[in-house]
Amino acid sequence: MKAGWQRKTIDDVCDVVNGGTPKTGVSEYWDGSHQWITPAEMGKRSSPYIKQTERTITDAGLKNSSARLLPANSIILSSRAPIGHLVINTAPMATNQGCKGLVPRNGLDSKYLYYYLASIVPLLNDLGTGATFKELSGGKLKEVPAPVAPLPEQHRIVAILDEAFDGIATAKANAEKNLKNARALFESHLQAVFTVRGEGWGRVTLETLLERGWIESHLDGNHGGDYPRKEEFIDEGVPYISANCLVNEQIDMSRAKYLSPVRAGKLRKGIAKDRDVLFAHNATVGPVAILKTDEEKVILGTSLTYYRCNLNHILPEYLAHYMRSFGFRVQYEQVMKQSTRNQVPITKQREFFHVIPPIEEQSRVVSELDGLFDKGRELVSIYQQKLNALDDLKKSLLHQAFSGAL
């Protein structure tokens, strides 16, 4: 630690204040003059500062709950669901019970503390406990070490980080814009291809394709009561994949889990093979990829559906491109709007329309789209790597700042 710095704890340098929620059914507790924030609202913010909140409470709400007003320039930390969102309130503010307010004492700059807490979010998560979801207790938070530099040094560190993070934010915004444009370019071309249809193109439901035998089988990964338990996964064996394995429209098998051949043999549904088209339909909805594997079978989790094409009628590459199109996406998004759950059930998928041309035309469309798709995927990968590098740079700067190396 640099000369002049002191090793203290959060309890030494801050007052830690718990939050609370007035009874939601009592109208006179709500829509008052006191700002009141929750972890959910904190997670939506891109700025460290907040003055006005989505909900407010009254004097009566404050009096009849455990909520307490924090003075301006306190740091608010979400202590559950999740641990680690951070804001600085620029006006007096209360919080719900999912937050902890940290009121700096003399000699501690608010923004310095904000940046320090941002640098140790992984530690704060490790200190959380709980079976359903992790929560960081006030007691554990108070014990967290806090390196305190002399006040002029705090101001210097904050100034350096402010300038660096402003630059990173600009670079990140540009990368995100380029990422969005790369995806939009391919999507616009898809839209043109599937909107301007030629002779022999048909618009039929998946149910019809099933009846014709054009799609040989269509099963999801729902294993019901036979769903594998965490302790049944092993280091190698039969691959088991879920929606998180679909990355940039490809299947990342490095994310796969594995089951023993005996355990995998007990499963009767969700057994995918080479060239099956996979569709993420639960929790994460929309990604599509073609399974390319030398394995005899790959087990799908409940978040994936597979489409197995009759190659005499439908090319997997064509079907995958169509399922990435606006015309297909609007169908499953409409289903999701009608439900409180972020999923597209198998029964609804059977009702979706598919645009299918003759097999020769499918080959032409695939040839036309593959090059553009690969280029777009390459650009997406480049911009995603830039975003990851910018996040790593932020973490590195924060580490340097509080280890005395900045």
Disulfide bonds with the S-S distance in Angstrom:
none
